[in-house]
Amino acid sequence: MGLARNVVGIIGNVISFGLFLSPVPTFFRIYKNKAVEEFQPYPYLCTVLNCIFWMFYGLPIVKKDNILVLTINSVGLVIELLYLTVYVVYANDRKKRLRVAHILLAEAALTVAIVLIAMLCFDKHRSLFVGIIADVFNIIMYAAPLGIWKKVITTKSVEYMPFWLSVAGLSNGICWTIYGLIPFDLFLLVSNGLGAIFGVIQLGLYCYFYFYGEKNSKEGAKKQSEVQLSNHPTGAA
């Protein structure tokens, strides 16, 4: 069982790493144009907090034998901070830079508070406390595309929904759901199980509107897919 869990966890790490790298075209565009344009930093700021809490959950002092959860979210945290660095460098509005800085400070304060509460107030139920918090943020990450579903249904067009990114999101949810089953881990199971369900629905919408919806130009689909990358959840676990 241990070998099977490690294999599934490694596959999940690879898929999650791909999801973390999915916004690269967006930030290459920002670098190329030397401007952040209409892109917002909030998805990356949310993912930073999500990675931090899953890193904490993966520590042996909270939950034993969760090293793969710890490693991928550590990598994800570094990647997200690099994205935010690029954003701040090319944000030509001082207010945007300050907003990112203030939110990061708030997240740091929240992290310190959660860690102190978990370590000082919880012993036997520490994993329960941290797991609930991590699950909440992971569900938020997975639920982020709900707005895109509405857009797809309204426009009857799949140009707002990148296919391979949707496949990767579904695969990510399935892998980490299986990882949460061997052995049973309620918190990995709940949020990633919901993520897998969201992924199935999303691909179902894609297939339906790809065949029966409005046809869009490849150029328009490519442009919208690139924009959409900045709003896709990249939570790993």
Secondary structure in CASP SS format (residue, H / E / C, confidence):
PFRMAT SS
TARGET T0000
AUTHOR 0000-0000-0000
METHOD secondary structure of the structure
MODEL  1
M C 1.00
G H 1.00
L H 1.00
A H 1.00
R H 1.00
N H 1.00
V H 1.00
V H 1.00
G H 1.00
I H 1.00
I H 1.00
G H 1.00
N H 1.00
V H 1.00
I H 1.00
S H 1.00
F H 1.00
G H 1.00
L H 1.00
F H 1.00
L H 1.00
S C 1.00
P C 1.00
V H 1.00
P H 1.00
T H 1.00
F H 1.00
F H 1.00
R H 1.00
I H 1.00
Y H 1.00
K H 1.00
N H 1.00
K C 1.00
A C 1.00
V C 1.00
E C 1.00
E C 1.00
F C 1.00
Q C 1.00
P C 1.00
Y H 1.00
P H 1.00
Y H 1.00
L H 1.00
C H 1.00
T H 1.00
V H 1.00
L H 1.00
N H 1.00
C H 1.00
I H 1.00
F H 1.00
W H 1.00
M H 1.00
F H 1.00
Y H 1.00
G H 1.00
L C 1.00
P C 1.00
I C 1.00
V C 1.00
K C 1.00
K C 1.00
D C 1.00
N C 1.00
I H 1.00
L H 1.00
V H 1.00
L H 1.00
T H 1.00
I H 1.00
N H 1.00
S H 1.00
V H 1.00
G H 1.00
L H 1.00
V H 1.00
I H 1.00
E H 1.00
L H 1.00
L H 1.00
Y H 1.00
L H 1.00
T H 1.00
V H 1.00
Y H 1.00
V H 1.00
V H 1.00
Y H 1.00
A C 1.00
N C 1.00
D C 1.00
R H 1.00
K H 1.00
K H 1.00
R H 1.00
L H 1.00
R H 1.00
V H 1.00
A H 1.00
H H 1.00
I H 1.00
L H 1.00
L H 1.00
A H 1.00
E H 1.00
A H 1.00
A H 1.00
L H 1.00
T H 1.00
V H 1.00
A H 1.00
I H 1.00
V H 1.00
L H 1.00
I H 1.00
A H 1.00
M H 1.00
L H 1.00
C H 1.00
F C 1.00
D C 1.00
K C 1.00
H C 1.00
R H 1.00
S H 1.00
L H 1.00
F H 1.00
V H 1.00
G H 1.00
I H 1.00
I H 1.00
A H 1.00
D H 1.00
V H 1.00
F H 1.00
N H 1.00
I H 1.00
I H 1.00
M H 1.00
Y H 1.00
A H 1.00
A C 1.00
P C 1.00
L H 1.00
G H 1.00
I H 1.00
W H 1.00
K H 1.00
K H 1.00
V H 1.00
I H 1.00
T H 1.00
T H 1.00
K C 1.00
S C 1.00
V C 1.00
E C 1.00
Y C 1.00
M C 1.00
P C 1.00
F H 1.00
W H 1.00
L H 1.00
S H 1.00
V H 1.00
A H 1.00
G H 1.00
L H 1.00
S H 1.00
N H 1.00
G H 1.00
I H 1.00
C H 1.00
W H 1.00
T H 1.00
I H 1.00
Y H 1.00
G C 1.00
L C 1.00
I C 1.00
P C 1.00
F C 1.00
D C 1.00
L H 1.00
F H 1.00
L H 1.00
L H 1.00
V H 1.00
S H 1.00
N H 1.00
G H 1.00
L H 1.00
G H 1.00
A H 1.00
I H 1.00
F H 1.00
G H 1.00
V H 1.00
I H 1.00
Q H 1.00
L H 1.00
G H 1.00
L H 1.00
Y H 1.00
C H 1.00
Y H 1.00
F H 1.00
Y H 1.00
F H 1.00
Y H 1.00
G C 1.00
E C 1.00
K C 1.00
N C 1.00
S C 1.00
K H 1.00
E H 1.00
G H 1.00
A H 1.00
K H 1.00
K H 1.00
Q H 1.00
S H 1.00
E H 1.00
V H 1.00
Q H 1.00
L H 1.00
S H 1.00
N H 1.00
H C 1.00
P C 1.00
T C 1.00
G C 1.00
A C 1.00
A C 1.00
END
